[in-house]
Amino acid sequence: MRPARAHPLWLAFVLHRVSGLALALFLPVHFWVLSYALTTPEKLNEFLSFAEQPIVKLAEFGLVFLLAVHVFGGLRLMAMEWLPWSGPQKSLAAGALGVAVLISGTFLLQVV
């Protein structure tokens, strides 16, 4: 018998929590940078030119991936709460991760 922590749905739970934490840490930085638009537009322009670097584009891909994973993880949780349990839920969790990769990959291809 496999340990519970090796179960795919437990891994989906961990990924949902980690993505939520990462997004929560990102938001204050995002609002701080947006505040430059109101206070010092020159600094915003400097940041926007910095954001054209490839490493930043890769970080944006990671951010879109985390957002997609978190959204689909939340939908998975709502399905677990409101729908009767079924065996294919592991497949749905894997499918949600696949859709998150597809969305974030599409974003990455557009910005590169």
Residue pairs with C-beta under 8 A, 6 or more apart in sequence:
4 10
8 90
8 93
8 94
9 89
9 90
9 93
12 73
12 76
12 93
12 96
12 97
13 73
15 69
15 73
15 97
16 69
16 70
16 73
16 74
16 76
16 77
19 66
19 67
19 69
19 70
19 73
20 70
22 66
23 63
23 66
23 67
23 70
26 63
33 44
33 47
36 43
36 44
36 47
37 44
50 56
51 60
54 112
57 108
57 111
57 112
58 108
60 107
60 108
60 111
61 104
61 105
61 107
61 108
61 111
62 104
64 103
64 104
64 107
64 108
65 100
65 101
65 103
65 104
68 99
68 100
68 101
68 103
68 104
69 96
69 97
69 100
71 100
72 96
72 97
72 99
72 100
73 96
75 96
76 89
76 92
76 93
76 96
79 89
79 92
80 89
